[in-house]
Amino acid sequence: MEIFPKNQKCWLPYDLEKAEILVKREAETDERYGYDPWKRPIEYLLDYAIINLDKPRGPTSHQVSAWVKQIISKKAGHGGTLDPKVTGVLPIGIGKATKVLQLFLTAGKEYVVWMHLHKDIEGEKVIETLKKFEGEIIQKPPLKSAVKKSPRKKKIYCIKVLEIDGKDWLLRISTEAGVYIRKLIDDIGKELGVGAHMQQLRRTRVGVLEEDSEKYPLVTLQDIIDALWFWKNEGNEKYLRKVFLPPEVAAEHWKKIWVLDTAVEALVYGANLTVKGISKLY
């Protein structure tokens, strides 16, 4: 068995962008127009939040979001479906935050996958082949997919080898949205000439939501239950605020504009945003 540094990270385009915020006019928000995302009252957050949920192996993504709905007695939905056998990051939207889940659908993704080679082959050749798959590839969706089966151009940002155990290779892969990892592994096996299939898959990142993030912790269904218990029975908001994240996290990897309070009402009623209404932008 050969083990590589487990902290080998892949990257997404968002990581490489330098966030230069252009300030036109410094301004502070009047609380009548809303709250600091991280200081909203818990009662408000319970109907307007994102959860970075660790999906367990077995249930469908729809079933998991239904369980969340049952636990919190609020509307819940998920952003980006994971197959029943796949575990890992599953963005959950609560209440009104279900409207922003679509932002996760276009976000970059990262996975950890066990690839099993069907025959023995030199490790150097495997590594060379993996490098060939970094960058733009042509991928034809699998037969079971719900999208058109015509070949599509997709980007593989990064492939890192984490562990090698005989014919089994543990890989970390980051991609743009819409890449089928099972099909990618199959294509790698064909390129090698020995065949390969995916044994296990875990999604470790969706946009800014990661499995090892301190700012946006990955939580379990039991964590949600426990956090609600502490809040209801002891009045302790600490754990609930770690579980229920402000919906703004869904747009963190997007370009954005901060507007002045004086422009809010006009925007709500459909007016166009003018330069005078801008505070800063990124």
C-alpha positions, 0 to 999 in steps of 0.5 A: 500500500502506498499512501500520499499526503491526505491533505492534498487539496484540489481547487475550484476557480473560486479559490484562485480569484482574488476578492478585490472589493471596489468601494464606491461609498461606505455605508451601514445598513439600517436594521429596518432593511434587514439583519447582518446575515450572521446576527439574524434572530434564531426564529428568523433563521429557522425559516431562512437557512442553509444546512451543510448536511452530510448525507448518509449512505442508503437513502435518496437525497429526496428522502434525506430532505424529507427527514429534515423537514420532519425534524424541523417542521419546516419546508426543506429541499436539497441542492444537487442530487446524490445517488443513494450509495453516495455520501457527503456534502448535500446542501439543504435549504430551509423555508424561503432559502429553498429558492437559492438552492439553484445557485449550488447546482452551477457551483464546482464540486469536489469528490473522493472516489475509490477507483478499482482497476480491472488489471495490473498496470504500472503506477506511473502510467496511471498517473500520466493518464490521470493528468491527461484528464485534467482540463477540458474533456468530452463526456457522454452522459451515462444511459441512466442519466436524465439529460440528453446523451449527446457528448458535452464539454466539461472541465476537470480542474484537478485530480490528486492521488491520495492512496494506492492499494494494489488495483485500488486507487483513492482519488480526489477530483474537483470538477465543474458542475454536471460531471459524472464521476462514475463515467469519468472513472470508466473513461479513465479505465478505457484510456488505460486499456485495462478497464476500471469502475467506481467502488465508492464515492463521497462528495466533499465539496459544493461551492463554498460548502466543504466537509472539513470547513470550520466556517460552514460545518458539515453536520449530520441529521443527529446534529440537527436534532441535538441543536434544536433540543439545546435551543428549545430546552436550554435556550442555547443558540450556539449549536443551532447557529452552527447548523443553520447557516445564512442563505447568503452562503449559496451566493458566496462564489458569485460576483455581487453588488452591495446596494444602499438602503435608499435603493432597496425599495425601488429595486423591490418594486422592479426598478433598475439599479443605477450607479447612485444606488451602489455602495460596493461591488465584487 
